[in-house]
Amino acid sequence: DEINLVFTGLDTHALVLLNGQAILAADNMWRTWKVDVKSHLVNATNNLTIIFTPAVVYDNTSAELMLPVVLPCENSRIYSRKAQYHYGWDWGPRLVTAGIWKSVYLEGWTAPRIQSAYFVTRSISKASASIDVEVVVEKTASSQGDSYRITVEDVDNSDTRVSLEVQADEEDIEDLSSKKMTSVLSFKVPQPKLWWVRNLGTPHLYNFKITLSQGSKVLSEKTYRIGIRHVKLIQEYDEIGRSFKVRLNGKDVFMKGANYIPSDMFLPRVTDEKYRKAIEDSVKANYNMLRVWGGGTYEADIFYDLCDEAGILLFHDLMFAGGMYPGNASFLRNVEEELTEQITRLRNHPSIAFWSGNNEIQEGWDNWGWKGNMTEEVKSLLYGWFEDLFLELAPSVIAKVDYNRDYVFTSPRFGYGHNYSLLYGDSHFWSVWGLQQDIELYNTAYGRFSSEYGMQGVPSFNTIQGFTIPSDWNLSTPTMKAHQRHATGYQNIQHFLWLYYRTPVWKTSEEWMQKYCYTTQVLQKYAMQTAIESHRRNQPHSMGTLVWQLNDVWPVVSWSSVDSNGNWKALHYAERKLFENVLISFYTDNATQSVRIYVVNDNLYDIKGKLRLELLDFNGKKYFKHTEMVKVSERTSGNVLNITLDTLHDAFGGKNFNQSTVLRAHFIYNDAKTSENLYYFSRPKALQLLRPHIKVTIKENQDNGESSKTKIILSADKLAYEVYLFHNGTEARFSDNFFDLLPGKTKVVYCENLSSEELKQNLKVFSMYDTYN
């Protein structure tokens, strides 16, 4: 009865001809285009031709037609509904793609079929969860007046089952042109197992099968994986400003993670394995949230499936970023179709916490000088278009097809540099990197939910070697300039290196490049650790921290914690500890001249135990110790102890206290669990590090329950600061790296992917002291 030609992804402006006859004009890379071709096909060879107009040509033509109005943006990308990062960003090249980027197929069918379903959890109790499922059936022309049965059942528990008899009369079809019929079924799940973020519980998924049948004949069936949970974005005015926090299953949960951008410049190259690697890296670093950034793309289904399975929530932008978009009727109709399709596709994923309208457009309008030469009439026109798109169209689509999920119209509401950006809503805090303010600013400038902030770090030397030759190992070479997309990136890095680290010494360009990679990664880790600890210890004022960024689209100097080859930078190793449910954090309060010690507890239960403090010099000599019994309630940060600097100075008794000592905190709680952290009283540049002799023993791993290939045992006679294990050639994946090794302590590190023989041949171990000696 029905034959459609289906294009699931055309990038972007395409004229499609079948046997010489135009059948489609496509203009959106995120829409699926279905064309009824039954009358166009011939019983012979059929010729399909697709002619693409380059997006840049379309954009520039559209911009000319818009004159004298000029839409604020660095170029004319805002006219095309395609991934905005293709036009270049400050971490990626300009590669404006065109072509068939997803599958094309011919489909034919006669019987009605299930088009979509929407599962809505109405209520949850210990006894049961009440669920509505809205099922849309796509009919054929010959099936008017027929009766059908729709059945929903739990694949793993047949007792959870509901059926509904429906009859497809013309008056029951909500859209005669598309022949869709909508039915709603309600059922209860007894003693529901809830979906939780991974650090608080199990992200349980139910498999619900929907069957469309006629008599004993099954016409169509689909299975959906559904998480039963209740998630809300809480934005309430309070004595501070306006909150921005995620409430999951009735609990306010602190969000920890990073921003996710596409994993390649060319989207068809993003394989299932790349998606798995990104989510595995997120899990290993103890993330419970990712933000899908609005300049990228709506990701493939497997990305969301993996987040569902891993218990990672998504702060999900719609695909608009950094520019004022047109508001003419055809553009809005195009966007409405795009949003309807994509949100319908993704709405059943429990991992999606809420939708956000765009990335930084309100901030750009307010703070980036866009309005400088505009007349009041043009300002009113352009902001009216903004409101039409993000305050009317987007929320109306969500209210129609995903009405159980929250929406915020922009991220952030207020831009950095304004104090109220730290008091109202989420914050993109770029004052440190962008304005080159001191890293210590993170200790006092923290927002309600920090959804962007970052520091650049150069990727692994192994990654650098993949796109350079030895003569490139200088920041002034064309290759190294090309792989730094930020206008002042290297200058910014150098500014912070000069303030926080001693200048490395080297004899060869290779030695310089290796030390530059290492030192910039340590800088990135230091800055982000300062920020993350501040965000976490200042909850509930602060209820989220999402580092910019997790990943890269190509080999580049960027803010990522994992480079384009999948190699972890120092930051990603650090995040594994920084995002554990229990964290010890220190802060020197200059007003009281004391060190404040905090214990952060993100668990759903209280913790209590013994906190031990020790003041050590870099030879390991102990000058001060203190033990405190502490208790911290669930999902809180507790300032459990304060010690005056005078107390520590007096205990040390010597000069250069700030440059020569480290404060160690070790917390044993709930009988067996432990947390530890170290605190230095000066910037790394000022530390009077001694030459450590690091003993390294490498052997095949035989530890029970440890799947890694190789065991590495390290010890040192003096403090080894920021110990780095590096294998030249094949990047080694370690259980820990970039750590401080205290004298007299033993550290065991496992290598996941290399044998003991491989490591013995080519493992390099060094610390910060080695960079300038």
N, C-alpha and C positions, 0 to 999 in steps of 0.2 A: 504493500500500500504506500509506503513512504521510502524515498531514497534521498539521502542528504549527502552532500560533500561537506566535510567538516575540517576546518583549519583551527587547530588549537593554539597556534601562535604565529602571527605574521608581524614582523618587525620592519616597518610600522605602517608606512603608507604604500598600499599595494592595490593595483588593478588586476583582477582575476578574470581570465577569459577561458571559457570552455567551448572548444570547437569553434573558436573565433568570435564567440558572442560574450560580451561582458556580463558577468553574473554577480560581481562583488567589487565594491570599493572599500577596502579596509583602512582604518586609521587609528588603531589602538593595539599595541602589542600584548595587552592583558585581556583582550576579549577573545572568546571563542566564536568563530564565524561559521554558521550553519546555513547552507544554501540548498533549497529543494531543486534537485537537478534531474528529476525523473523525466521531465519533458525535454531536457537538453541532451541526454545521452543518446548515442547511436549504437546500433548493433554491429560495431566494427571498432577500429582503433579510435579512441577519444583523445583529443589533444588538450592538455591543460597548460596554460601559460600564465605566469605571474610576473607582472612588471612593477618593480619597486622604484618609487621616487625617493631619493636620499632625504633623510629627515632634515638635514641642514638646509637643503633647497626649500623644502616646505616651510620650515621655521622662518627663514629670511623673507620669503614671499609673504607669509602671514604678518610678519612684523612691518613690512612695507605697507600692507593694506591697512594696518592699524594706525598709521601716522595720521595726525601729528601726535597721537598718544603713544608713549613708549612705556612698555611694561618693565618695571624694575627687575633686572636680572643681569648677570655677567655676560650672557649671550641670549639667543632667542629660543633656548631649549624648551621653555615653558609652553610653547605652542604644540608640541608633540607629546602624545601620551605614550611615552617610552621611558625606560630606565634613565633617570637624570644623570646618574654617575657616568654614563657613556660619554658625556660631553666634557669629562675631566673634573676631578676634584682635587683637594689638597693632599690626597694619598693615592691618586690614580691617574693614568694617562687619558688623553682624549682619543677615544676610539668609537666613533658614532656608527654603530653597526646597522646593517640592513639585511633582511633575508628571512627564510623560513626557519624559525628557531624552535618550533615544537612540531608535533606530528600532524600529518594530513591523512585523512582516511575517508573512504566511502562507506556509508552505513545504510542498510535497508532493513525494515521491519514491518510486520503486519499487526501483531498483537500489541495492546497497550503495555506500557512499561513504567517502572518507577523512575521518576526524574530526580527527585530529591526528597530529603527528610530533614526535619529540624526537631531536635530533642531539647526540651526545656524542663529543667528541674524546678517544680513549683514549691516543694517544701521538703525538708529533711528532718527526720527524728531518728532516734536509735531504733525504733520499731520498723520504720519504713520511709521510703522516699517516694513522693508523688511526682510522676513524670507525664508530660504531654508530648506526643510526637505528631508533628504536622507533616503529612505525606502528600506529595504532589505526584500525580499520575499523568503521564503524557499519553494521550489517546491517538488513535488513527481515525481516518474519516469513516471507516466501515464499522466502527464499534459503538455507534450511537445506540442508546437504549439497552445495552448489555449490562448485566449485573456481575459484580466482582466481589471478591473477599480480600481485604487487607488484614494481614496478621503480623503482629510484632511479638517476638519472643526472645528471651535470654538464651543464647546458645548453650550456656553452661548450666542452666537451671530451667527446665521446660515448665516448671510450675509457674514461672513468671511469663504469662502469655495473654494477649488480648487480640480479639478479632473484630472486624467491622464489615458489614455488608454495605456495598455502595452500588448505585446505579447511575450510569453515565448518560443522563438525559442532557439535551442541549442547554436547558436552563441551569443545570448543575455545573456547567463548565464556566469557569470564571473568565476565561479569555478564549473566545471561539477561534480566533486566528491562530493561536498556538495549541489549542485543544488541551488545556491543562485542567485538571480536576484536583481540588484540595480537600483532604479529610483529616480530622484530628482524632487521635486515639489517646485515651488516658489509662494509666496502669500504675501499680505500686510495686516497688522492689523491697522485699522484706529484709530487715536488718542490713541496711546498705553498707557496703565498704566504700569509704569516701576516697576521693582523689586528693592527695596532698602534694605540696612541693616536696622535693626529695630530701631536704634536711629536716623535715618535720614528721614524715610518715611515708606510707606507701602510695604511689600514684596508681591506685587500682583502676583498671579499665574493664568495663563490661562489653561483651559482644552481643549486640542486639541485631537479629536478622528480621528484615521486613520482606514479607512475601506477598505478591499480588497473584491471585489465582482465580480461575473460573471453573467451578465444579472441582474435579480432581486434578485439573491441569494447572501446573505452575507456569505463569506467564512471565514473571520477572521477580528477581529477588536481589537484595543488597544487604550487606552486613556493615554495621557501623560500630566503631569502638568509641564508647562513651564513658566519660568520667563523671561520677556523681559528686558534685561539689557546688558550693555557693561562693562566688567571688564578687567583690564590689570594690570600686575605687572610691575611697572616702575623701571627699573634699568639703570639709566643714570649717566655717569661720570660728576662730578661737581667739584667745587673748594674745596670741603671737601674730596671727595673720590668717592663712587658710591652709589647712592640712592637705597632704597628698600621700595617701597610704593605701596599701592593699589589705583588704579584710577577706581572709580565706576561711570558710567554714566557721565563721563567727570569731576568728582570731585575727588581730592585727599582726601582720607578719613583716619583718624587716626583709627587704629585697636586696639581694647581693648578686652582682654579675657584671655584664658588659653589653656594649652595643654590637650588633651583628650587621655586617655589610655583606653584599654578595661575595662569594668565594672565588670569583674569576671575572675578568673583564668580559669574557665571552660566555654567556649563560649556558649554552648547550654543553660546555665542558665541565659544568658543575655536576659531578657524578654522585650517585647514592653514597659511594665511599667517602667522598669529600664531606657530604652532609653528616655522615656517621662520625667522621673524625672531629668535626666541629663540635658536635654535641658531646662526644666522649671527652674532648678537652674541657668543655664546660662542666661536665660532671666531675672530672678529676680535680678541677679547681674549686669545687664546692659551690658553684653557682646555683641559684634558684630562680634566676630571671635573666632573660635576654631582651634587648630592645631591637626590634626589626626597624631599621632606619628608613625614613621616607624618601631618600634619594636612590634607593635600591630597587627591589622588586618584590612582588608577592612570590614567596618561595614555592618550590615544588611540594607536593603532598607529603613526601617522605620527611621533609624537615619538620613539619608539624607533628607527624606520627612519632618521630624520635623525641620531640619535646614532651609529647603526651606520655610516652613510656618512661622518660627520664625524670618526670616531675619538675619540669622547668616552665615557669610562667613566661608569657610574652607580653611585653608592652609594645603594641603593634601600630606603627604609623601607617596611614594611608600614603600612597606613593606621590607625595608632593614635597618639594624642598626648596628653600632659599630663593624664592622669587614670587612675584605677583602674577597669578594665572589669569588668562582671559575669562570673561564671563558671558560671552555671547551664547545664544540658545543652542546652537549646534555643539559647542564645546561642552556645555552642561549636560546635554542629552548623552553625549559620548561618555562622559564621566559617570553619569547615572547608570548606564549599562555596565560599565566596568566595575563599579562598586557593587552593584547588585550581584553580578556573577561571582566576583572574588569573595565577597563576604558570605554569600550563600555557600560557596565551596568550603570555606574555612570555619563556619560558625559552630560546628559540632566538636571542634577540638577543645578539650578542657584546658589546654595549655594557654590559650589566648585569654589574657586577663581583661584587657580593654583595648579599644581603638583610640588612636590619636590622629587628628586631622592632618597634621603636616609637621615638618621639621623646620622650625625657626623662621616661619614667615611672619608671624605677629612680631617677633623680636626684630626682624629685618625692617618691617614697616616702622617700628617705633624708634630704632636705634642706628640704622645703617645708612642714613642720609638719602634714602630713596626719594623722599618728598621734597628735596631741596629746591628744585626749580619748577615744581608743579603748581598750576593754578588750583584754587580751591575747588573748581569744578572737576578737574581731573582727579584730585585727591578723593573727592566724594564718589566719583565713578569707580575708581579702582578699588577703594575699600568696600564699596557696595558689592562689587564682584566677589571680593574675598568673603564677605558675609553670605552672599548667595551660595557660595561653594561650601564653606566650612561651618556656617551657623544655620544653614537651611537645608541644602541638598544632602550633604553627608549624613547629618543626624536623622533626616527623614528616611533615607535608605536603611540605616541601621534600625530605626524604629519599625520599619516594615519587615525586614528579613532577619534581623538579629536583635530583637527587642529585649532580650534578657542580658544584654552586655552593655557596659558603660562606654561613654565616649567623652573625650576631652578635645576641644577644637584645635589646639595647637600645642606644641612643645618647644620651648617653655612659654609660659604666659608673659613673663617679664625677663628681660635680658640681663646678663651679668654686668657688673659695674654699677647697678642700682641696688641699694640695700634691700628694697622690697622684693627683689628676685630671690632672696634667701628666706623670705617670710611667707610668700604666697606661691603655692603650687610647686611644680618641679623646676629644677634649676640646671641650666647649662653653664657651668662655672669655669670660664676660660681666663680668669684674671691672672692666674699664675703663668700658664704657657703663653697666652696671647699678649698680656700686658707686662710680662716678665717680672711679676711681683714675687716676693720670696715664697719659697715652698712652705714655710711656717705659717703663711696666711691660712692654709687649710685648717689649722687648729682652731681658728676663731671665726672663719667664714664658711659656714656650712648651711645648706638649704634644707627645706622640708623633704626633698627627694632629689638627690643629685643624679640626674639622668645623662649628663655628659660632663666630662672633665678628663684631662689627660696630659701625658708628657711623652715626647717621642723617644724611641730607642732604636738604635741601628740593629738590623737582624743579625743572625748568626754569621760568623765568618764563612761557614760552609755555604750559606745562602749567597753571601757576597761573591764568593768564587764562582757561583753559577752564572753570573751575568757580567763578570769583569775579567780582565787580564791584569797581571801585576802592574803594568804601567798605569792602570786606572786607579790605583790605591792612593788617591789624593782627592780631597773634597773639591778641588778646582777643576777636575777633569770633566769632560762632557758626559761621560757615563755616570759618574757619581752625582752630577748635577741633575741629570735626567731622572734618576731614581730618588730624588727628593722633590716632591711636588709642592711643598709649602714654600711660599715666596721668601720667607726669612727663616726657614727651618734650621739650617746649619748654624746660622747666627744665634738663634734662640738656644739651641743645644749648647753652643760654646759659652753663651752667657751663664748658663747654669753650671756647666762644668767648671768654669773659672771660679764661681762662688762657692762650690761645694766639694770640689775634688782637686787634688794636686795634679800638676801637669805631668803626664807620662813621659818617660824617656824611652828612646828606641834607637836601633842601629840600622834597621832595614824598613822598607815600606811595608813589608808583610807584618813585621812586628808592630809597626804603628797601627796598621789596619786592625789587627787582632785586638790590640789594647783599646782602640777606639770603640770597636763593637762591644767589648766587655764593659768599659767604663760608662758608655751611654746607657747600656741596659741596667747597670747598677743605679745610675741616676734616675732612670725611669721607675725602677722599683722603689727607690727611696722616696720619690715624690708621691707615688701612688699609695705607698704604705702610710705615709703621713695623712693623706686624705681619707683613705678607707678607715683607718683607726679613728679619726675624728668623727666621721659620719656615724660609725657604729657606736661609739661611746656616748654620743650626744642624742641618742634616741630617748624619748619619742619625738623630740623636735624634728630630728632627722629619721626618716623611715625607709630610705633606699639609697643604694650606691651602685651606679652602673658606669664602669670605666669606659672611656672611649679609647680603644675599641678592641674587640676580640681578634679579628682576622684581617687579612689583606687580599686585594684582588690581583696583585702581582708583586714581584720582589721590589721592595721599596723601604725607605726610611720613613717610619710612621709611628703612630701611637698604639699599634697593635701589641697584644701580649703573645700572639702566635704568628709567626711570619708565614709568607705565602707557601713555603715548603712544608709547613706543619711543624716547624721547629719552635720549641718553647723559648721565649725570652725569660730573663730573670723575673720579670713581673708575674708571669703565669705560674712559675714555681712558687713565688711568694703568695699569690692569691690562694693557693691550696691551703695555706695556714691562716691567712688573713680572713678567709670566709668560713672557717670552722665555726660550729655553733657556739663554742666558748672561746673567748678571746681576752687576753690580758693586754691592757693598753696603759701607757704612761703619758703624762702631760705636765710640763713644768709651768706652774702658775706664777708668773712674775709678780703679780699683785701681793701674793702671800709668801713668795719665795719658798715654795714647797713643790714637791713632786706629788702629783695626784695619781693614784693607782686605781684603775677601773677593771672590773670584771664584767664582761658582756655575756649575757646568757640568752641565746635565741631559741633554746629548747622550749617545749610545751610543758616543762616541769621545772620546779625549783632545784637549785644546786647548792650544796654546802660542802665545805672542806677546808683544808689547811693551805694557806698561802705562805710560801717561804720566800724571803727576800735576801739577797746577798750583794754586797758591794765588793767588786774585785778590781785589781789592777790587771794590766795586760800580761803579767807573768802568772796570773792565777791566784795571787795572794788575796786572802779574804780580810776585809777591814770592818765589815758590818754585816750583821745578820738579824733578821726579825721574822717571827712567825705569828700569823694572825688567823684565827678561825673566822671564816666569812660565809655568808649566805646571800645568794642572789635569786630573786624571784624570776619566774619564767618570763621570757620575752622582755627583759629589761636590761639596762646598764646600771651597774652600781659602783659609785665611788667608795670603794671599800677601805681605803687607807690613804692618809696623807703623811708625808715625811718632809720635814723642813730641810732645805739645802744646808743650813748650818749644822744640822745633825750629821749629815753625810760628810761635809767638809771636815768637821771635827774628828770623825772616825777615821778618815783618811790621813789627816795630820800633815800632809805634805803639800808641795806646790803643784800647780798644773792639774788640779783635781778634775776640771772639766775635760781635759784632753787625755787623761790617763786612766780613767775608770769606766766600768760598765756595771749597770744595775741589772741583776738577773732576778726574774720572778718565776717561781714554779708553783703550780696550783694542782693539788691532788683533790679531786672532788667526787662525791658519790661513790666513795670507797676505792675505785680503781682508775678512773679516768684522769687524764693529765692535760695541762696546758702550760706553755712556757713562752716567755718573751724576754728580749734584752732591750736595754735602754741606754743610749749614749748621751752625754751632756753637751756635746759639741757637734758641729757639722763634720762630716767625714774628713774634710780638708784639714781640720785642726787636730784630729786625733794623732797622737804620737805613737804610731804603730811600731812595733818591734819586728825584727825578722823572724818569722815562724819557720820552724823545721817541721814540715808536714810528712808524717809517715803514712804510706799508702800500701795496703795489702789487697791484692785482687785474687779472687778464687771463684771457682764454679759454685753457684748457689745450690745449697742442699737444705735450706730452711723449709720446713713443712708449711704449707699454705702460702708460699710465696712463689709466684709463677715466673718471676724474672730469671734471666739466664745467669747473671753474674752478681756476686756480692763484693762490695768494696768497703774496706774498713779503714777509717782515717783517724788520726790523732795528731796533736801538735803540742810543742813545748811552750808556746806562747800563743796569745790570741791570733787566730788567722781570720781576718775580716773579709767577708764576701768570698768565700772559697768557691772557685769555679772549676768544674770538671768539663773538659772539652776533648772531643775526639775528632781530629782533623780527617775530613773525607765524609764518611757516613756519620750523620748526626746521631749521637747517642741519646736515648731517652732514659733519664734517671728518676728515681723516686724522690730525690731532692737535689737541689743545686743552688748555688749562690747563697750559701749559709755561712754563719759565723761559727767557728770551731773554738771552743774555750779550752785553755790549757788543762791537761789532765783528763779531759773528757774524750770518750770514743764515739765516733759517728759511723753508723752503718748506712750505706747507700746501695740501692739495687739498680742494676742496669737491665732494662726490659728487652733490648734488642741486639746486644752484642755479646759475644762470648768472652771468656776471660783471656783467651789468647789474643783476640782482636784488641782488647783494651790494653793488654800489656805491651803491645807493639806501638800503640799510638795514642795513649791517654796522656793528656797534659793537665796538671793540677797546679793552680796558682791562686794567689789572693791579692787583695788590693795593694799590699806592700810591694809586690813584684812589679806593679805598673810604673813606679817611679824610683826603682832601685835596680 
